[in-house]
């Protein structure tokens, strides 16, 4: 079989010139208890979209079960696993997002005594990352469901840190994610909170 090896053949396949890792937008919904008294809106005043410097598109991981048979192993599918999601945020002089993240974390469990939220809805929320084309068209949207901050990272300070700015990582625990080739994410539940129609929910478009 002859391979098509010219640069024109390659150009015909890579029509858009490749997706750029710098073209993305992160958004985050803050729980009601975090919004109250923190000075930040439920959508983070859109600050997260501008100040989220880094994130990831999620991996799709399934474990394996090795079933032994006469000196060999049959590897069958195990359980699906959802990795944590880390967002890198630029710190601005309002400290608005940093304060909100710290309040969210303390709502889960207080700093000076082991009490905290008793309802999942009090600290579960949703996060989104949208991959953009070079003209800002949304190519794909990932929705991370039931997220909460398990680690609000440190900000290092030093007299020797010049020509730079402050930033920190927030690592979120994720229940599951959905992906779609549109701006609007697939919803996890219908308005009645019933189990979704599995014929539509969770289908990842190619």
C-alpha positions as semicolon CSV with decimal commas, in nm:
position;residue;x (nm);y (nm);z (nm)
1;X;0,000;0,000;0,000
2;X;0,135;0,340;-0,098
3;X;0,128;0,602;0,174
4;X;0,024;0,960;0,105
5;X;0,328;1,139;0,236
6;X;0,325;1,489;0,089
7;X;0,280;1,804;0,296
8;X;-0,035;1,876;0,094
9;X;-0,187;1,547;0,207
10;X;-0,102;1,636;0,567
11;X;-0,248;1,983;0,523
12;X;-0,569;1,827;0,394
13;X;-0,607;1,630;0,715
14;X;-0,502;1,909;0,954
15;X;-0,742;2,161;0,803
16;X;-0,758;2,392;1,105
17;X;-0,385;2,391;1,169
18;X;-0,425;2,210;1,502
19;X;-0,600;2,304;1,825
20;X;-0,403;2,545;2,045
21;X;-0,359;2,475;2,419
22;X;-0,374;2,848;2,492
23;X;-0,730;2,876;2,359
24;X;-0,960;2,773;2,643
25;X;-1,202;2,916;2,897
26;X;-1,273;2,792;3,250
27;X;-1,591;2,873;3,439
28;X;-1,704;2,770;3,782
29;X;-2,026;2,775;3,981
30;X;-1,986;2,858;4,348
31;X;-2,223;2,704;4,607
32;X;-2,480;2,935;4,762
33;X;-2,314;2,923;5,102
34;X;-1,986;3,043;4,951
35;X;-2,152;3,327;4,759
36;X;-2,324;3,460;5,073
37;X;-2,102;3,719;5,239
38;X;-1,799;3,657;5,018
39;X;-1,864;3,938;4,770
40;X;-1,849;3,700;4,476
41;X;-2,137;3,601;4,249
42;X;-2,244;3,244;4,174
43;X;-2,047;3,250;3,848
44;X;-1,743;3,410;4,009
45;X;-1,813;3,748;3,851
46;X;-1,660;3,592;3,539
47;X;-1,323;3,651;3,706
48;X;-1,244;3,279;3,694
49;X;-1,276;3,284;3,314
50;X;-1,014;3,558;3,287
51;X;-0,785;3,456;3,574
52;X;-0,778;3,077;3,526
53;X;-0,435;3,046;3,368
54;X;-0,428;2,668;3,336
55;X;-0,652;2,363;3,345
56;X;-0,686;2,024;3,177
57;X;-0,919;1,840;2,946
58;X;-1,003;1,525;3,142
59;X;-0,864;1,177;3,087
60;X;-1,100;0,883;3,035
61;X;-0,982;0,598;3,258
62;X;-1,120;0,249;3,321
63;X;-0,954;0,004;3,554
64;X;-0,882;-0,356;3,464
65;X;-0,960;-0,688;3,631
66;X;-0,712;-0,965;3,558
67;X;-0,883;-1,306;3,563
68;X;-0,626;-1,588;3,578
69;X;-0,661;-1,892;3,353
70;X;-0,400;-2,169;3,325
71;X;-0,095;-1,950;3,344
72;X;-0,245;-1,664;3,150
73;X;-0,460;-1,363;3,240
74;X;-0,781;-1,245;3,078
75;X;-0,801;-0,870;3,122
76;X;-1,159;-0,746;3,146
77;X;-1,295;-0,400;3,212
78;X;-1,309;-0,283;3,572
79;X;-1,457;0,034;3,715
80;X;-1,436;0,381;3,568
81;X;-1,222;0,627;3,760
82;X;-1,241;1,006;3,752
83;X;-0,918;1,193;3,816
84;X;-0,906;1,515;4,015
85;X;-0,920;1,839;3,819
86;X;-0,661;2,111;3,885
87;X;-0,708;2,476;3,791
88;X;-0,426;2,732;3,812
89;X;-0,553;3,079;3,905
90;X;-0,378;3,415;3,881
91;X;-0,410;3,608;4,206
92;X;-0,532;3,966;4,161
93;X;-0,524;4,239;4,424
94;X;-0,890;4,189;4,519
95;X;-0,815;3,835;4,649
96;X;-1,181;3,771;4,561
97;X;-1,137;3,424;4,413
98;X;-0,875;3,321;4,670
99;X;-1,106;3,425;4,953
100;X;-1,399;3,240;4,794
101;X;-1,193;2,922;4,756
102;X;-1,081;2,941;5,118
103;X;-1,439;2,998;5,234
104;X;-1,557;2,703;5,021
105;X;-1,290;2,483;5,180
106;X;-1,377;2,597;5,531
107;X;-1,747;2,535;5,467
108;X;-1,661;2,170;5,403
109;X;-1,470;2,151;5,732
110;X;-1,391;2,433;5,970
111;X;-1,031;2,525;6,045
112;X;-1,039;2,517;6,424
113;X;-1,297;2,246;6,496
114;X;-1,405;1,934;6,311
115;X;-1,750;2,051;6,204
116;X;-1,870;2,135;5,855
117;X;-2,137;2,097;5,591
118;X;-2,382;1,811;5,644
119;X;-2,550;1,820;5,302
120;X;-2,368;1,745;4,979
121;X;-2,556;2,023;4,801
122;X;-2,397;2,270;5,042
123;X;-2,053;2,220;4,893
124;X;-2,092;2,027;4,565
125;X;-2,088;2,241;4,252
126;X;-1,995;2,227;3,882
127;X;-1,694;2,341;3,681
128;X;-1,652;2,379;3,306
129;X;-1,367;2,402;3,059
130;X;-1,429;2,497;2,697
131;X;-1,176;2,433;2,423
132;X;-1,181;2,723;2,178
133;X;-1,077;2,752;1,818
134;X;-0,854;3,041;1,712
135;X;-1,164;3,248;1,628
136;X;-1,304;3,178;1,981
137;X;-1,560;2,927;1,850
138;X;-1,632;2,662;2,112
139;X;-1,500;2,328;1,985
140;X;-1,581;2,118;2,288
141;X;-1,719;2,165;2,639
142;X;-1,640;1,950;2,941
143;X;-1,859;1,972;3,250
144;X;-1,715;1,847;3,580
145;X;-2,000;1,750;3,809
146;X;-2,011;1,755;4,186
147;X;-1,675;1,927;4,229
148;X;-1,537;2,056;4,556
149;X;-1,190;2,193;4,644
150;X;-0,983;1,930;4,823
151;X;-0,671;2,144;4,810
152;X;-0,638;2,522;4,777
153;X;-0,270;2,560;4,697
154;X;-0,011;2,782;4,856
155;X;0,123;3,108;4,716
156;X;0,499;3,125;4,751
157;X;0,652;3,456;4,859
158;X;1,016;3,556;4,815
159;X;1,226;3,871;4,788
160;X;1,400;3,702;4,497
161;X;1,086;3,651;4,286
162;X;1,109;3,926;4,025
163;X;0,935;3,975;3,690
164;X;0,652;3,741;3,784
165;X;0,308;3,737;3,947
166;X;0,125;3,534;4,208
167;X;-0,072;3,225;4,115
168;X;-0,195;2,914;4,291
169;X;-0,350;2,577;4,214
170;X;-0,691;2,455;4,325
171;X;-0,739;2,078;4,308
172;X;-1,100;1,971;4,278
173;X;-1,248;1,632;4,355
174;X;-1,474;1,525;4,066
175;X;-1,774;1,289;4,075
176;X;-1,785;1,250;3,696
177;X;-1,761;1,454;3,378
178;X;-1,950;1,487;3,050
179;X;-1,827;1,616;2,716
180;X;-2,006;1,759;2,415
181;X;-1,913;1,936;2,091
182;X;-2,115;2,244;2,176
183;X;-2,103;2,538;2,413
184;X;-2,373;2,401;2,644
185;X;-2,278;2,098;2,854
186;X;-2,489;1,785;2,886
187;X;-2,703;1,815;3,197
188;X;-2,671;1,554;3,468
189;X;-3,037;1,546;3,569
190;X;-3,371;1,671;3,445
191;X;-3,557;1,945;3,629
192;X;-3,735;1,696;3,856
193;X;-3,409;1,548;3,973
194;X;-3,498;1,208;3,832
195;X;-3,258;0,971;3,664
196;X;-3,169;1,105;3,317
197;X;-3,259;0,944;2,987
198;X;-2,959;0,719;2,933
199;X;-3,012;0,719;2,558
200;X;-2,902;1,084;2,550
201;X;-2,702;1,142;2,866
202;X;-2,331;1,073;2,873
203;X;-2,291;1,021;2,501
204;X;-1,962;1,172;2,394
205;X;-1,976;1,294;2,038
206;X;-1,678;1,226;1,820
